[in-house]
Every structure is written in structure tokens, then in C-alpha cells.
């Protein structure tokens, strides 16, 4: 509860000066000010405490002397913040209608509520005091200006929320239930049924899974085609093997009334392809991943087939098909990490196919094939597994050291291969890198010994440019080529980083110059600060990546996506599981906001941007963005501490 202080505020000289400067009381003689303040009182509110409740009659205005408060509608997680008020602002303007005009006798006339978002001190100013000051033109002008500005800001915020609600609420999967897409009747097997009979039933019914029931017709397991292959055929089992011997017990299930996207999320998050559909305690049907993906042509399989069959003349047709898959994943609100996992696998197939097209092109023009083992690596967003749309090319080539007499011809072959890879990727829709970080360039390809010297050169001359190159380079991911060579290459990178402590120190020093911004509050950032945007890459993703790279490199970890590196840092006790979970949350928040922003820009035909506009975010997104930035800043502070 608020702590009331019906003492005269004149007793606190600092508060008195602050109040006397406010437009409601400015210019008053000390005696007259004292008389008015005698009718007022101080109220203190703890963080999270309600200042005003909905439907509660207002008894005047509140002037914030310390702290902040938010005006909102809705409850708990569904709360939508209309505005944030800080020191010097007034609470309760919506009740002025009762003061200025005939009172509204409706019981439910105050739909908004107010709560403190930090410890807050307010001066309660009753309507009797407002009435005594109302004859002053400066007071009326102040209140009129405040009301109109706040009305404008609230309308802008509310309009944005309504627009976003339409964008997010009209997706068909939110109204399509599992019972609309499941297959029935369900094919079932008794737990003591011979697996040969189970397999025959699956063939006869053209189904890829059956549920296993006990004597009370209760679900106890599931058998899929994969189970039959791995647990029966591969082990040479035959007569005498029954369903309960090979079934997967306690399978994941879904309610018949669940939404489409819920089933998709369960499958993607748990790596399964079949979900028994339950109606109460009974099995009502089965839904498979292919069932879901086939809705509205959501099939990834078709795109994969198109990739594998693409030629240089048709590879440009893949981009629209892949963007269609992305659009459905976004529309269905599949978790962003899983969306990127699906899209990364598609883009990886496309990139590898482009390398193969490049190799075939060289072969058709007289080359006998790669003269030595080689590896092709992606960097940047592709290397991190964050490429939800086709972006700039970032890649390099590594090949085995050739004999001295063959060095020139080997170098020439891979120079041609690098240029052809760039050309094939460009045909597929990848833009050339503005910074020329591509295998077509001398400094982004070379024999393994050349790369060793190159890395050593970066560490010896740890300029800002070399540090920036290293930041991009350390996001590398092996996508095509010889695995043994890849192991040799990563070993060289690991050893070089261990030797180059001064280089890691320079990386940390450069990172110190770009601290992660902190926002006190999402709506405050929108209405009270001049900054209305942040750069999602520069201010969030890059600091997160660089900090993870620094921590990983210090402990000899040089290969993997950001999430994979986090797991390795947990295993080496560099990060706690709790900290890593906070960072995963931050990572997902930033990626989700970036993906949504980039996709909406694409739909509007606008160039993609990493700018995050606060006014375009839902309240929940704004709050999560603040938490994400705090987690990233904490990681950054840990990473730059030597």
C-alpha cells in the first residue's frame, strides 16, 4: 500500500523548491504557496505498486516528485502501456473531465490504471487546489498543452498497437485447430502384437506411424517407420518381437483443440515428426510434420528437391520458393531459433549446391578437379546460422599445402574456383560483399600454411582493421570440403589464438569503445528520449557475438554457431547455465525483432535495415528488448575484463 504523508511539504526545502518551480505553483508568494500545499499531501509508492486502479474515483492530480510510473490497460502479460510518466509529470489528466464539466455518473469511467515502475514519490493535489489556480492563464495553458501532447502520444501508441494486433491476429494458424488437419481414424496396435503384423498394418493403411495401446485402450507408446528400420531391421529381429519391445514409450502428445502452430512448435523443439492427438484420455488421431508442412504449400521438401535439381540457368528461381517457406514460418509464429534452423538448412543446401555448380563449371572447361583437399567456409550471418534472407556473400577457401612444384597451378585453380563460387552464388540471389570478404579475393583464400601466416600477421599487427576482420572471420562455419583438412585448420586457429593474448586484449579494448546501450523503459525511450531507434546489429547482435567469441577464444573454443559456443562455455564452466539461458533469451529476442522488421520491409519493397524502431514494437517486445540488452551488456562487461 502507498504510504501517506499528510504533512506540509514546506518542511522539506528540496521538495519545496521543486514544487515551487512547477507551472501549477510558479510565481506564488511563499505564504499563498504554503496555504495551498497545506491542502496537499505526499504519497510514496514501491516499485510495482498501483498508484491508481481502474474504476476507482479520482480525487485530484498527482505530481511526480521522484521516480516513474506507467499508464496502462489490460492485465499482467497482456498489459499494454499507453505512456510512461517521470519526474515533473502529472498523473490523472483523464479525470479532468469531471472537474471541468458535469460529472459522469457511470461506475466504470476510468478504464486505465497507473503503477509505479520504480520507487516513486508524488504530491497529491486535490481538485480544490486546481480550482483555486484555474483562473491563472499560465496554469490553464500548461494543462491544455500537457493534455494535448499526451493525447497525441497516446493516440500514436494506441494506433501502433491496433495495427500490430491486426498484423499478428489475422494469421490463419491462430484459428486453425489440430482436429482440422489430423488424420483419423487412428491406426493402433496392441502392446503384445507381433511387429510383423504392425508393419503389415502400416503398409496396408499407408501410414508411417501407429500408436500402441494397453488393455484399457490407453496410449503407452508410438511406433514409426524409423523405429522399425532402426530397432527391428537393423538388429535382425523377427518372430517373437512385440510392439512394446520397440515402441517409443510416453510419446509427446497434442490436444485436438490445440492450435496448428502449437503442434509445429512441439515437433521442432523436440525433433519429432509424429504427434498422437488426444481427446481427453483417448487417442483421437495423428498429426505428422508433413501434414503441417503441406498446409498451404508449406513443404520444405519441395524446395530441397528444387535446390538439388537447380542449374545455373534455373538457380535464380529458388529465392521465391525459399522466401515462401520463410513467410509461413513467420506467419505461424514458429520460435525464431527453429525458424532460423529450418532456413539455415535450406540456405546451406543452396550454398553447397552453388559450390558444386562451380566445380562442375571448372570441370566442363578442362579442369580435372580439385588438385588438393580443400574446405569452403561461410562467415557473417551465414556462418552464425542467422541468415533468414539472402544477404551479402561472406566466405573463404582453405586448401592443403601443395608440393612446391605444383604451388602455382594449385593457387590458380582455387583462384578460379573462388571466382566461380561467387558467380554462382550471385546467380542464386546472394549479393557480392561490399567489403570483398569473398573467396574470389586473394586475402580470403589460400593454402593452410598461408592462413597460418595470415592469422599470425593479424595478431602481430593488431590494428582496428585486423580486429574487425578477425571478428567476422571467427564466425566461420565449415560448409563444404574435406573434414580432415577442416580439423587441421581449426587446430591452427586455436593454437594461434592461444599464442596471441595481445590480440585478444586488443579485441577487448575495441569492444570497450562500443558499450551496449541501456534503455530505462521502452515507452520512455519512445516519448522521453531523443533516440527513437537502436541498430540491432551494432548495438546488440555484434556485441553479443564478439563477447561470446572473446570468451570462447580465451578457452580454445573457435568453431560453432553462437548457441553452440554457449553450450561449450557451459561445459568448460566459463558460464553458468542460468547466465547462458539469459543470453539465449536475449539472442532470440533480438533475432525475432530483426527477422520481423526485415520481413516487413521486404513485403513493403523497402531495403532491409537493422534499425529497430521503438514505435513499431509491441509493449511485450519493448520490455523483452530491455532485458535482452541488459543481459548482453553484462556479458560484454565479463568479456572485456582482462
N, C-alpha and C positions, 0 to 999 in steps of 0.2 A: 504494500500500500504506500501511497505518497505520504511523505512526512510534511505536515502542515506547519507553517511558521507564521502565525498571525502577529508577528512583531512589526514594529515600524522599520522599514528598510533604511530609514535615515541613520540607524545605528551602525550600518556598515558603510564606511566612507567610500570604499572602492565601488560597491554596488550603487551607491547613491550617485556617484559621478557618471556611471554607465547609464543609469536610468535618466538622469537629467539631460543627457545628450540625445536621448531618443526623441524623434519628431513629435511624439504624443505629449512630451513634457518640456521640450526645449523652450528656453526663454522665460520660464516661470520663476517668479521670486521664490526665495527659499521657503518663506512662510506658507505661500499658497501650495508649493510642491509638497510640503510636509502634510498639509491638510488633506490633499488627495491621496497621498501614499498611506495615510492612516486608515483609509478605507480598503487598501490593497493588502495582499499577503504573499509570502514566499511559499513555494511548493517544491519539494525535491522528489525526483523520480530515479529509481535504479534502472540500469540497463535492462531493456526488455519489458519494463513495466508500462501498463496502459496509462496514458495521460487523459484521453477521452474515449469513452465507449460509444458504440453505435446506439442509437435510440435513447441516449441519456440527455436530458435537457442541459443546455449550456447556460452558464451563469456569468459569462463575460468573455474577455480575451486573456490569453496567456502570452507574456513577453519572455522569450528565452534569454536568460542572462548567461547561462553556461550550458554547454552540451549540444545535442542534436536530437531531433525527433522526426518520425516519418508519418505521413498521412496515407492510409491505405484502405482498400476494400478487400473483402474475402477473408478466408481463414487459413492459418498455418501455411502449408506448402503452396496453396492456391492463392495466397495473398498477392495482390497487385499494388505496388506502391505508386501513388499519384504524384507525390512530391516529398522532398526532404527539406526540413527547416533547421536552421542553425542559429547561432548567437545573433541576436538583433532582430530575428524574425518573430512573427506573431502567429499564434495558433487560435483558430476559432473564427476565421473570417466568414465561414459559411453560415454562422449563426447571426450575422449582422442583419439578415433579413428580418429577424424577429425584433431587432432593435429599431430598424429604420421604417418598418411597415407594420401592418396589423399582424399579430402573431398567428402562425399556422397551428391549428389545434390537433392536427394529425399526430398520433402517437409515434409513428415511425418516420420522423422527418430528418434524422441525421444518419444517413447510411454509411458514412465514413468513420473510421476510427483513427486514433493517434497513439503511437507508443514511442517511448524513449529508446534510442539506439545506442546511447551511452549515458552515463550518469548526467542528469540534466536538472538545472535549477531554473524555475520560472517565476515570474511576477504575475500573480493573478490580478487582473484589472476588471472590476465589476462594471456592469453597464451604467451604473450611476456615475462613475468617473468618466466614462466615454461621453455620456450625455453632457456633463459639465464642460468638456473640452470641445464638443462638436461645433460650437459657434465660431471657433478659430478656423479661418480659411486654410492655413497651413496644415492643420490636422486633417481636415476633410480632403485636401489634395493628396496628402500622404496615404490615407486609407484607400482613396479611389485608385491611386497609382498601384498600390500593393495588390488590391483586388484584381485589377485588370491584367497586371503582369502574371500573377499567379494563375488566373483563369486561362490565359494564353498558354502557359507552360503545361497546365493540367490537360487542356484540350489536346495539345501536341502529343503528350504522353499517352493519353487515352486513345487517340486516333491510331497511334502506332500499335498499341496493344490489340485494338479491334482488327487492324489489318493483318497482324501476325496470327491472330486467332483464326481468321479465315484461311490463311495460308496453311496453317497446321491442322485445322479441323476438318477440312474437306477431303482429306485423303481417304479413298475408299477402304483401305485396310482397317481403318478405325471403326467401320461399321460392318465389315465382313467377318463373320464368325467361323470358327473351325468346322461347325456342323455343315457349313455351306461348301466346304472343299474336301472333307474327309471321304474315304472310301468305306462303303458298307454293302452288305453285311461283312462283319469281321471274320477272317479265316482264323480258326483257333485249333489248338492241339491239346490233347490230354498230356499231363506231365509224364505218364508212363508209356506214351505212344512211341513206336519204333521210328527212328529218324528217317528210315527209308520211306515210310508212309507219309511222314511230314514233308519230305522232299517231293514225293509224288503229288501231294495235295497242292503244294506251291506251284508246281509245273502246271497241273490241271486247272488251277484257278488263276494262272498268270499273275501271281503276286510275288513280291520279293521279301515278304515277312509274314510271320504268323505269331499270334500271342499264345502263351502257354498258360492253361488254367488248371486249378486244382479241382478236387472233387466237389467243391462248393461253387464252382464257376467263378472263382476269384483269380485275378491276374497275379501270376507269380513270376513271369518271365517273358522274354521275346526271343525269337529265332529269326535271323536274317540270312540272306544268301551268303553273305560274308562269313557268318558263323558256320554254315555248312561246309564251305570251302576250307576254312582255317581249322575247324575243330573236328571235322569228320574226314573229308577227302585227304587233306594234307597229312593227317595222322593215321590214315589207313583203317579207320574204324568201320565196322559193318554191323552184322546182326548182333542184337543184344544191346545196342546203344539206344537209349531212350531220350526223349525230349529234354527232361530235366538235367541230363548229363551235359548237354551242350548249350543250353539256353543262357542268355544273359539275365541274371536274376534282378529283381527290383528295378525294372526299367524306368526311365523318365516318362512321365505321362502328361497329358494336357486335357483340360476340361472341354466338353463340346461347346460350351458357351464362351470360351476364350477367344481373343481376337487373333486374326491372321498373324500380326506382327509378333505376338507373344510366342507363338509356336516357332516362328522363324528365329527369334532370339534364343529360345531354348536349344534349338538344333545347332546354331552357330556357336553358341557359348560352350556347348558340351561335346561338340564334334560327333553328333549322331545324325542319322538320316531318317529314322522312323520314330513316330510317337503314337502309342496307343491313346485313343480318345475315350475319355471316361464320362459316363453319365451316372452321377452318384458313385456307387461302388461297383458298377458294372462296366465292362468294355463295350463301347458303342460303335467303334470304328477305328480306322487307322489313317494317319496322315503322314506323308513322306515329304522329304525335302524337294523331290522332283515335282510332287503335287503343288507345292507352294510356288516353286520357280516357274511352273508352267502357267500360272495365273498371269494373264495379260502379257504373255510372251516374256516372262521373267527369266527364261532359260539361259544360264551361263554356258551350258553345254554347246548350244548352237554357236555361240561366239567363239568358243575354243576351236570348234571344227573349222570355222571361217578363218581363224588365225593360222591353223596348221596348213590350210589349203591356199593361203594367200600367195600371190606372185607379186613381183614389182609393179605389175600393171593394176592389181586389184587391192593392194595393201592399204590404199587410202580409204577404202570402203569400211575398214574396221572401226575407225573412230566413232562414227554414229552408232554402231551396234554396241560398243563398249559404254558410250555415254547413256544409252538406253538402259543398260543394266544398272548403271550408277543412279539414274533417275528413280528407278523403282526401289533401290536400296534406301535412298534418301526419303522417298515418299513413304516407305513403310517404317521409317524411323528405326532401322536396324542400328544397333550400337556402332558408333563411329569406328572403333577398333576393328570390328568384324567387317564393316563396310570396306575399310582400307585393306583388310586381309584379302577379301574377295577381289577387289580391284587390283591390288598388287600382284596377285597370282595371274590375273589376265594380262597386265602390262609386262610382267616378267616373260610370259609366253610370247607376247608380241616382240619384245626386245630380243629374246633368244632367236626367234624366227628371223628377225632382221639380220642378226649376225650370220645365220645360216644362209640367208639370201646373199649376203656379201661374200661369203666363202664360195658359194656356187658361182657367183658372177666372176670371181677371180679364176675359178677352175675353167669356166667356159672361155676365158680369154688366155688360156695357155698355162696357168699356174698348176703345179702338181699337187698342191695342198700345203698346209702349214709345214714349214721345214723343221720347226721345233715345237715343243709343247708351249701352249700359251693360255692366258686367262684374261677374260674381259670383265671389267668391274663397273658397276654403277656407283655414282656419288650423289650428293644432294638429296632431294626428296625421294628420288628413286632408290637410292642406297638405303635410306632410312625406312623404306616401305610406307611412305606417306603420299604417294603420287596418286591422287584420286582423279586428276585430269591430266591430259598430255601437256607436259611443260617443256622447259628448255632441256637440251641434252647436257648431261654431266657424266662423263665416263672416261676410262683409261684402259690401256693394254699393258700387260706384263708378259714377257716370254723368256724362255730358258736361254742361258748364255750359249751362243753358237761357237763352233770352232773358229779360231782366228781367221782361217782362210775363207770361211763362209759368212763372216760377220756382215759384210757389205750387202750381199744378196738377201740375207735374212732380214736386216734392217729395212731394205727396200720392200720386201714382201709385206711386212707389217705396216709400213707407211701406207702402202696401197690398201691394205685391209682396213686400217683406221679410217681412211677417207671414204671407202665404200660403205662401212658401217654407218658413218654419219649420213651419207646419201640415202641409204635405205631407211634409216630412222626418220629422216626428213620426209620421205615419201609417205611414211606411216602417220605423220602428223606431229612429230617432235620438232620443235624449233631448234635452230642452231644456238649454241650457248653464246651470249654476248661477250662473255669473258674468255671464250675459246678454250674452255676446260673440256676438251674432247680428244678422243684417241687419234684424230687426224693431225693433232699438233705434236711437235717433237717433244715438248716437255711433259706430255701426258701419255707417252708410250716409251717403251724401252726394255732392254734385257734386265733380268733380275739384278745383276751387278750394277747396272745403270741406275736402277731405282734405289739401290742401297746408297750409292754416292749422292743421289739427288736428295734423299732424306737426310743424309749427313750434312749436305750443304745447307739445307733449310735450318738445321739445328745450330750450325756454326754461325750462320748469319741470320739470327732470329729477328728479322725486320718485321714490321707490321704486315707487309705483303706476304711474307713467308708464313706468318702465323695464320693469316686468313686463308691461304692456300691449304695449310695443314688442317684447319677446321673443316673445310669442305672435303678434303682427302680422307679424314678419319671417319667419315660416314660411309666408307666404301663397303660394298657387298659384292661377293663373287657371284656372277650370274651365268658365266659360260666358260668352259675350258677344263683344263687338267687339274684334278684335285690335289695331286701330289705337289705340283708347282704352287698351287694356292697355299698349301701348308708351309712351303719354304718361304713364300712371300710374307705371310703373316708373322712367321718367326723372325724374319729380318726387321719388320716394322716394330715388333715387340722389343727386340734387343736394342734397336736404335733409340726408342723412347726411353728405355731404362738408362741408357748412357747419356741421354740429353736432358738432364734435370733442369738445366738453364733454359732450355726451350719451353719446357712445361711451365717454368716460372714466368717466362715472357707471355705465354698464353694466358696465364692467370692475371698478369699485370694488365694486359689488353682488355680482359674481361671486366676488370675493376672499373674501367672507363665507361662501361655501358651497364649501369645498375638497372635491375628490373624496376619499373615504375610501380608505385603503390597507390591504389585508389582508396580513399576513406570510405566511400559509399558509391554505389553505381549511379543513383539518381543525383547525388550531389555532384558527381563528376559531370553529369549532363547539364545541370542547371546552375551550378555554383562555380565551376572551374572553367577556365577558358578552353582547356583541352576537351575536345569532344570525341576524339578518336585515339587509339593507340595502334601501332603497327604490330600485327600478330606475329610476324616473323621476327622482326628486330627486337621487340620488347618482351617476347615470351618464348617462342619456339627456339630461336637461336641461343639465348641464354641457357635454356634447358638442355639443348643438345651439347653446347660447349662445356657446360658444367659436368654433365654425365661423361663426356669424352675425357675431361681432365681427370676426374676421379678414377675412371676406368684405366686410363693410360698409366697413371701412377702405380697401379697394381697389375700391370702387364696384361690388361684386357684391351684388345684392339679390334675385335671383329664382332659384328652383330648390330641389329636394329636397336633403337633406344630402349624398347621394352626388354629385349634380350640382355642388353647391358645392365639394366636394373636388376634383373634376376641374378646375373653373375656378381653384381656388387653385394647382393644379399648373401649369396653363397660364401663370399670372402669376408663377410662381416663388416663391410665398409658402410653399408646402410642397413638400418633395421627394417623389418617387414612393414611396420607401421609407416615409416618415412617413405618407403617405396610405394605403398598404397596411396599416400597423399600425392606423390609425384605422378603416379598413373592417372589418378583423378584429374590432376592439373593438365596432364598431357591430353587426355580425352576431351576435356572442356575446350582447350584452345583449338584442337583439331576439329572438333564438332562445329565451333563457331566459324572457323576458317572454311570448312567444307560448305556450310550453308551459305556463307557470304559469296564464295567463289561460284557456287552453282546458281545462285540467284542472279549474279552478274552475267553469267553465261546465258541464262534464259532471257535476260534483257538485252543481250547483244552487246554488253559492255566489256571492256578489258578487265581481266582478273586483277584484283588488288588484295594486298594483305592487310589493308586498313580495316580496323574493327570500329564501327560507328556505334556509340553507346545508344543512340536514339532508335537503332534498329533491333536492339536486343530485348527479349522478354525479361521481365524482372528476375525470374529464376536464373537466366543466363548471366545477368549482370552480377548477381550475388555469387554465382559459381566462378565467374571470372576473377572476382576479388580474391576468393580463396585460392584459386589457381596461381595467381601472381604472387601471393604470399608464400606458397609452397616453393615456387621456382626461385624466388629471391632467397629463401632460406638455403636452398641447395646451392645457389650461386655463392653465397657467403661461405659455405663449407668448402666449396671447390677452390676458391681463390685464397684460402688461408694456407700459407706455407709455413 
